[in-house]
Amino acid sequence: MKRVYCIIEKCLSCRSCEIACAVAHSESKALADAVKEHPLPKHRIHVESIGAEETPQTVRSIALQCRHCEDPLCAQACISGGISRNRETGEIINDPDRCVACWSCIMVCPFGVIVRYEDCHRAVKCDHCIDRGSPACVESCPTHALLFCEAEEAPIDNLAK
Amino acid sequence: MRIVIIGNSAASTAAIETIRAHDTESSITQLSRETHPLYSRCLISYYIAGKLDKNSLLFRGPDFHKKMDVKLNLGGCVSEVDPSCQKVGCTDGSTYPYDKLLISTGSSAKIPDTIPEGMRGVFVLRTFADAESIKRRIARVKSAVILGGGLVGMRAADALSRCGIKVHVIIGSDRILSRMIDYEAAQVVGKRVKENNIDIMTGADISEIMHKDGEVVGVKTNHSQVLDCEMLIVAKSVKANTELVQNTDIKVSWGIETNASMQTNYENIYAAGDVAETFDLAAEEYTVNALWTCAIQQGRVAGKNMAGKQAQYSGSVSMNSLNFWGIPLTSFGITTPKEESAYTILKESRPERNIYKKIVIGNNRIKGLILVGETANAGVLFSLIQNKIDVSPFTGELLDDRFNFGKVLQYGGNAVLDKYYRGQST
């Protein structure tokens, strides 16, 4: 299945993707209005630095979101059966109506990409912008560090570089 | 092939799904002594609190058993397992021959001798039927006593206090959730609990039940304190439901003994869930981890092997996640080691923000942890426990709120990156 891949070499840590993600998951779908919404929309992509010791010029980062795992631990941990695979598209979807905010999914996600949305009393994560058609983060990236593609098509980063 | 499954909760459901993914031919007969269809046991306290209705407790669709082509026999009480004749017998005289059997009978509450049988107003909280009985009585309850401050006891306390009931929790040890968290964490969470009309009494026990016309009206504690109550919920501890195999030579210690394939000492009899004893990855000993996620994982492994495929269970880890009125709490593994000197213990406390973190490290591996208030990276740390990662290169960073997958990538290198590419959560 297609996933969003981050080319670490190209990520500037600018967090444009985080903003685009939050806007894409807002009520208004427009930045100027989204920032005034209550509750504030929440982003589901997270820019994380790889190696804090380095200088700003050499710091590397990754924009990370749900990997829509082959065999997702979050779905195994969910006590309400609210996390399952969309049989048509392959995405792992958490049903907001079933979430009881017990945070069991957060407890087991090895990527740490499910977050508490306290204002709405539920856990949220990347849904590949299913309603929108294509992931907003990918479109927003100024350096084209984000790609939405099959694993085989993703350029392999080598961390040792 | 004839498959028989005893029990109808997390482990059996996961097993059925896995069996059917590989085998649509075999017949599956499922026997459950409960009369309610498939529901999530972890949600019954939400039902009492009125947060969820009956239908929301179903963790699979109402047509699950039909879709999975399972003959479900509800309310059928299994009385006997006969490994030599390969059949299961029920109290109504019916028998079910099997080629492969899964025992997932769960666990039940232990009732102390001080609690008389059949007294009205006294409950346990294990099944939907228990929750229904509790819910029916709630309207006449002003004050309730809960015996036991573990997961079930605290969930019951949470639910009842949300119904406007004054709750007293009587705990034998020095803190709430003593099997999950340490004293300091219990203070942080306990403060929030007390703010919600829940009174906590530690080092206490019930010495006498006061009753009138067969109904509970109060309890006397071992400190001679009298608490009036119209409801008592007993949630002191649980025991694996192993009665069925007591008269067989299926091996039982804490629970039914299993190997990594979830087989008992009979190769065609499997056990999974709260009734099964498994290897604990953190404690490095065999024990029962009666937890939802463990039950699902064990059921999946049992199911795959029962379908003739290969699967191995790497072992269980005690893991819990709770949300106490907005304070998230997660714990894994060994949180209060008996011999502290054998471990490195990292701690951080920010009481003003209700944050407390503790990580227990032994032999350069994380053996357990407690996260209160900030649990965002609980799963990242859990992956370090599961994969037995040597954390010595980054021990100093583990308590940082920013310890995230990026850090794991930094130290784990391309092997970790590979999991990112393939979307592998284990």
Interface residues (C-beta under 8 A of the other chain):
Chain A: R3 Y5 H46 E48 S49 I50 G51 A52 S61 I62 L64 R67 H68 C69 E70 D71 P72 L73 C74 Q76 A77 C78 I79 S80 G81 R98 V100 A101 C102 W103 S104 I106 M107 V108 C109 P110 F111 G112 V113 I114 V115 R116 E118 A151 A154 I156 D157 N158 L159 A160
Chain B: A14 S40 C42 L43 Y46 K51 L52 S56 L58 F59 R60 W292 T293 I296 Q297 R300 M319 N320 S321 L322 N323 G326 P328 T330 T375 A376 N377 A378 G379 V380 F382 S383 Q386 R402 N404 F405 G406 K407 L409 Q410 G413 N414 L417 K419 Y420 Y421 R422 G423 Q424 S425 T426
